Amino acid sequence: MLSDGLHTEIYFVVGIRSNFRDLLPNAFGSAVKWGFTPRILDVGAMIDGWRSYLNDWREQGLHDSVTYIRNRSEFSKFSKGIVARRTVFLFLYLPDKNLRPLWRKLQGTGARVGAIVAGPVPSYTSDSERLAGQLKFGKWWLAAKRQLKPRPDFWITAGSACNDMYRSYFRTLKHVPEIPAHSIDYERSLFAAVDENHQTQQCEKIVMLDQGWFSKPRPDFLDSSNYPPTTETDYSRDICHYLSYAGQRMNCEVVVACHPKADLTATRDTYPGFRVEQGNSQCFVNEANLVVANSTTAIQYAVLQNIPVVLFSSEQLQHSIVNPLFEGYRREINPSVVFIDDEESYGKSIDNLQVDSLAYEQFVMRYVKHPESADESLWEIVFKGIVQIGTSPNLSNSDLKKVSENV
């Protein structure tokens, strides 16, 4: 039960079709265990108008616990019912410029407001690009922009690299309680390890982690302002050519793991002739001899299972929005690399397959599981931390770790 006697309600604030959606039923169970009444505050229609937004929570059985906020007047009406210091708002993604006003208004009610992210991702920006950005805006503008950012009442980390990620969204993290935890992909891996409903296949397998680039509502997603865009036709031809080569070379079945937010029919059109499955990506990766990907967070699954990874790119993709993430993974896990529009790189990508054990271990600590996090479920860690913060708001990280281990 809740030990501080202060908080009675917790709202999980969601906007886009949340990465946490499948984990929220477990979150509700833990919330009740720790004395909270769990609810969902769905602000997707208010801040993510361009997305093909799905706001039906019946699949998770949570629709009776959802409050929808579509505009400022609805928020004003909702905020009048907030009981200060007896309510917690947990944002399931970080406050970009569209979300900052909402964050401030919630804090203005006296409620505690914190954030959790699915997990940090490695991204690489060259020194010249960073310098160009600083010269463009000037130090005075960057300082002013920092002041516009909110300050959280607590923050939940998944890997030590979360520190840098959070700092880019918040004004300051000084003296803000941190709850060390792990990524949602790590959480899913815990459940996959004991999933008795999935029958392990013994055949040799290559798993391609699709990212749904061409089944999302923004057709310009991979466009570059100064370079020809990546077209679905070019991408489909090149990636299928490579997957066919890799499958024949390794004598493996190729399975395409469809992105959970992508359209399955459209994805099958992108990969003609290949088996395309949606759901259970974790289980398919667990069975793989090789994982092929560009920049998806699901690469974590391969790292956790010590499975070799081939990162793919192309001349066009190198000039797109995904390239910094591709370069980030390339530097962090030291994988084999293939350029799908260059057949000469195909053979080397298979010849150079490896698992850099040290790189994988460091990647887990930085991006998957915080070194100080307890070995238990994500939501148990989260609610133990929130309860203790309510009791003593000036805890150190080591204090939170002790609470997580001993409560």
N, C-alpha and C positions, 0 to 999 in steps of 0.2 A: 504493500500500500504506500501511498504518497506520504513522505515523512515530514514535509515542511508545512502542511496545512494551508498553503497559499493558492496553488494552481489547481483548478478543477477542470478546465477545458484546454484542449490543444487542437489547433487548426493546422492541417497540412495544406499549405498554400501551393496550388499548382496553376500553371499557365498553359504551356504547350502540352501535347499528349505525353504525360510525364514518363520519364524513364523509370520512375519508382512505382508505376501503376500496378504491376503484378506483385509488388512487395507490400502494398499498403494493407491488405487483409492481415498480414502478420504484424504490421505496425499497430493496427487497431487492437489486436489481442494483447500486445505488450503494454499499450497505453492503459487499457482497462486494468491490467495486472498491477500497474504502478499508480492507480488511483485517478487517472485522467478520464474525462469523457472525450473521445476522439471525434473530430469532424473534418470535413474537407472544405476549403475555401477555393472555389474554381474561378480564376480571374482570366481565363484564356480568351474569352470573347472581348475583353477589355484591352488586352495588350498584344495579342498575336493575330491580328486580323488577316494577315496574308496566308496563314497556314490553313490547310485543310483540317479543321479542328474537330476532334471527336470528343464531345462532352457527355457521353452516355456512360454512366458508371454501373450499369446493371450487371455487366459481365463479372465485375468484382463483388457484386452484392452490397455495394456501398452507397447506392443512389439515395437512400433515405437520409444519409448523413451529409449531403452536399448542399452548400450554399453557393449560388452562382452570383457573381458580381459582373455586370455588363457595362456599367457606366458610373459616373461620379455620384449621381443621385442615389443609386442603389447602395453604393458604399457608404454614403452619409447616413442612410437609414440603418444599415448594418452596424456601423460603428457606435451608434447610440446604445446598443445592447451589450457592448463589451464591458465586462467588469474588470477594472484595472487591478493588476497584480494577481488576478485569479485566472488569467488567460495567457496561453503561450501560442505564438504563431511560428511555425517552422516552414520556411521557404524551401522547396525542393529544387530550386535552381537559383542562380545568383542574380542580384538586382542590376540589370542593365538600365540604360537611361529611361526606358519605358516603365520600369518597375519601381524606380527610386521614389517617386511621389507617393505611391501606395505604401511602401515600406515606412516612410516618414509619418504618414497619417496613422498607421497602426501603432507605431511607437508613441505617437502623440496621445493615444488613449491610455497610456500607462502600462500596456501589456508588454511582456517580454517578446522580443523578436530575434530569431536566429536563423541560420541557414545550414543546409547540408547539400552536398553535391554528389552526383553519381560517382565521381572520381576524377582526379586531374588527368590531363592528357599531355604528353610531351609535345612541345612545339618549338620550332627553331626559327629565329629571325636573325639575319646576318647583322654584323656590327654596322655596316653601311646603311642598312634599312632602318635600324634603330636611330642612328645619327640623323638621318634624313627626317625622321618623324620629330625629333627634338628641335631641329632647326626650323621646321615648318611651323610648329606651334609656339615655340619659345618657352622658357622655364616659367615665366609669369603665368602663362595660360595653363600649363600643366599643374601648377600649384593651385590656381583658382578652380580647376576642374576637380582636383582632389577634395576640395572643401564641399563640393556639391554631392559627394558620395555619402551614403549613410554609414553609421557605426553600428555593428551588431551587438546584441546583448550576450550572445554566445555563438560559437561556431564549431562545426563538426568536421573533422578532417579525415581524409582517406589517403594516407601516405604523406610523407614529409613535404612533397612538392605542392601540396595544397596551400601551404603558406604563401608562396608566390602567387598562386591563382587567386586566393582571396584578397590579397593586397591590391590587386588591380581593380577590384570592385568596391572596396570599402575605404573610407577616409583614414581609418586607423584601426589596428588590432591591439594596440597597447592596453594592457590590463583587461583585455576581453577574455573571459574563460574559454578555453579550448577543450573539446571533447575528442580525444584521439580514437579513431574507429577504422573502418575499412570500406572499400568501394562496393557498389552494388553488384558488380560482376563477381567479386570475391564472395559476397553473400550468396549469390546464385550458385556458385561452385560448391558451397557447403551443402546446399540442398541437392544438387545434382549428384553428389557423392553417395547419397543414400536414397536415390530415386529408384525404387524397385519396379516402377511401371515401365521403365525404358529398358528394352532388351539390347544388351551390347552385341554389336555385330563384329564378327571376327575377320571380315574381309579387309584387305588393304584399302586405305581411303585417303584421298586428298580433299580437304575442305576449303572451299572458297567462301570468304566472308564478304558477301555483297553489302553495299551501303545504301542501296535504294536511290542512287543519284538521279535516275531517269524516271522514277515513279513518284517523285515529290512535286508539289504544286508550283515550284519555281523553275521554269525551263532554262533560266539563265544561271543556274546554281554553279556551274563549272566554268562560266564565261570569264574571260580576261579582257580588260579594257584595251590592251595593246597586243593581243595575240589571238589567232583563230581559236574559237571555242572547241571544247571537247564535245563531239556529237555522239549520240547514241549509236549511230551506224558504225562509226570508227571504233568506238569503245567495244561494242559487241563483237565486231570482227576480230579485233586484236586480242581481247581477253579470252575469247573462245579458242582462238588459234593456240594461245599459250597453254590453256588448260588441257587441250587435246594432246599437245606435246608432252606436258608433265605427266598426264595419266598414262600415256604409252611408254614413256621413258621409265617410269617407276612401277609400271604394271599395276596401277591402282584405279579403283573407281573414283570418279570426281563427283562430289556433292556440293551444290551451291546452297549455302545457308542464307536464305532471304532475310533482309533486314526486317525487324518486327513492325516497323512503321511503314514499310513499303507495300505496294500493291503486288500480290503474288502473281497474278496473271501477267502484268507488265514485266515483272522480273523474269518469268519464264520465257517471254518473248525476247528478252535481252540475252538469254543463255540457251538458245535452241539446241536440242540434242542432249542437254545435261539434266540430271536429276536436280530439281529445285525443291527445297523443303523450307517451311516457315515454322518457327518454334523449335525448342530443344537445341539451339545452336551450341550450348554448352556441352550437351551429350555427344553431339557429332564431333566436336573438337576433341573431346576426351578419347575418341576412337581413332583419331587421325594419325597418319604417318607424317603429314605435312599440312601446314595451314598457309593459304595464300590470301593476302590482304593488302590494303593500301594504308588506311589510317583510322580504322574503327577501334573503339575501346574494347571490343571483343577479342582483340589480340591478347588481352590479359589472360583469357582462358588458355591459350597456347603456352604462355609464359608460366602459368601456374602448374601446367602439366609437363613442362620441359619438352615441348614439341617444337621442332624446327619451323621457322617462318620464312616465307619468301615474300618480301614486300615488292609490289609492282607499281610502276609508274609509266609515263610516256612523255614525249616531248610536249604534248598539249597539256597533260596533267601537271607538268612541272611549272606551268604558267597559270595555274588555277588556284582557287582558294584552299584546296586540300594539301598543297605542297608543303607548307610549313609543318603540318602534322606528320606527313610522310617523312620529312627530314628529321623531325623529332624522334619518331620511332626508330629510324635508321641509325641515329646516333646513340640511342639508349640501349637497344637490345642487340646490336651488331648482327643483323640478319643477313641472309642472302638477298640479292636484289635483282629484279628483272625489269627491263623496259619492253613492254608488250608490243611496241611498234618497231622493235629491233630484234630480228630473229637471231642474230649473232650472240645476244645476251642470254638466250634460252638455255643453252647447254651449261654455261657457267653457273646459272642460278641453281641447277640441280647438283653440279659438281661441287659447289661451295656450301652445300647444306651443312649447318652446324647448330649446336646449342652452346652459346657462350654462357656457361654456368654463373660466372661472376656477374656478368651484365644482367642476366635474368634475376639474380638475387637482389641486386641493387635496384632494379626496376620495381620489384615487388615492394621494397621498403619506401620508395619514392612515390609510386603511383597507385599502389593497390592496398597495402595494409600498413598503417602507421606503426613504427617500431614500438610505441608505447601502448598500443591498443590491446585490450583483453581478448582472449581466445573464446569468444562467445558470439551470439547473434548480434547483428547490427543494432536492432531496436532495443535489445537489453542494454547495450552499451549507451545508446542515446538517452534512454529514459533514466537510467541510473545517474548519468551526468547531469541531466536537466534537474532532477530532484535535488542533487547535491548543490548545484548552483543556486537553487532557490533557498537552500539553507544557509549557504555561505558564498556570497557572490564574488569573493576575491580569492578563489582557489588557484593554486598553481597546477601545472599539468601533472606533476608527480602526485599531488593530492587526488586529482581526478582518477589517476591510474589506480591508486590504492582503493578508492571507493568502488571502482569498477570491479576490482578483484575480490573485495571483501563483503559487499552488501549482500 
